[in-house]
Amino acid sequence: MAFEIQPDCIACGACADACPAGAISMGDAHYEINQDTCIQCGACVDTCPTGAIVEK
Protein backbone atom coordinates (compact mmCIF):
# COMPACT_ATOMS: atom_id res chain seq x y z
CA MET A 1 0.00 0.00 0.00
CA ALA A 2 1.32 3.44 -0.89
CA PHE A 3 0.78 6.58 1.14
CA GLU A 4 0.38 10.22 0.14
CA ILE A 5 0.27 13.47 2.06
CA GLN A 6 -2.87 15.53 1.53
CA PRO A 7 -2.99 19.36 1.27
CA ASP A 8 -4.20 19.67 4.88
CA CYS A 9 -0.57 19.00 5.95
CA ILE A 10 0.59 21.74 8.35
CA ALA A 11 4.29 21.16 7.53
CA CYS A 12 5.22 20.31 11.12
CA GLY A 13 7.84 17.75 10.06
CA ALA A 14 6.70 14.96 12.39
CA CYS A 15 6.30 12.56 9.48
CA ALA A 16 9.76 13.26 8.09
CA ASP A 17 11.30 12.69 11.52
CA ALA A 18 9.45 9.37 11.87
CA CYS A 19 10.30 8.00 8.43
CA PRO A 20 13.00 5.30 8.74
CA ALA A 21 13.65 5.37 4.98
CA GLY A 22 14.08 9.14 4.70
CA ALA A 23 11.39 9.19 2.02
CA ILE A 24 9.61 12.36 3.20
CA SER A 25 10.80 15.87 2.44
CA MET A 26 9.38 19.37 2.20
CA GLY A 27 7.76 20.15 -1.13
CA ASP A 28 6.51 23.48 -2.47
CA ALA A 29 3.44 23.70 -0.22
CA HIS A 30 3.69 20.75 2.19
CA TYR A 31 5.69 17.59 2.86
CA GLU A 32 5.76 14.94 0.14
CA ILE A 33 6.56 11.23 0.06
CA ASN A 34 9.08 9.91 -2.47
CA GLN A 35 7.32 6.75 -3.65
CA ASP A 36 10.58 5.24 -4.94
CA THR A 37 12.15 5.44 -1.46
CA CYS A 38 9.08 4.76 0.70
CA ILE A 39 9.03 1.28 2.28
CA GLN A 40 5.28 1.47 3.08
CA CYS A 41 5.82 0.92 6.81
CA GLY A 42 3.14 3.43 7.88
CA ALA A 43 5.25 5.08 10.59
CA CYS A 44 4.39 8.50 9.18
CA VAL A 45 0.64 7.89 9.42
CA ASP A 46 0.77 7.41 13.18
CA THR A 47 2.76 10.61 13.79
CA CYS A 48 0.71 13.03 11.67
CA PRO A 49 -1.28 15.33 14.00
CA THR A 50 -3.80 16.30 11.30
CA GLY A 51 -4.35 12.90 9.69
CA ALA A 52 -3.08 14.26 6.38
CA ILE A 53 -1.33 11.03 5.38
CA VAL A 54 -3.62 8.52 3.70
CA GLU A 55 -3.39 5.32 1.68
CA LYS A 56 -3.16 6.04 -2.01
C-alpha angles and dihedrals in degrees: 000000000000125000132213134189115237125218092259087077110128093204094240093146097228092124094050091050091050097047110105092194096051089235097139124080139156114277129189096287106006142351118301134200119232101223092200091059100034114106093197093238095141095225090130093055093060094050099048109107094200100042090240094144114085139166112271 
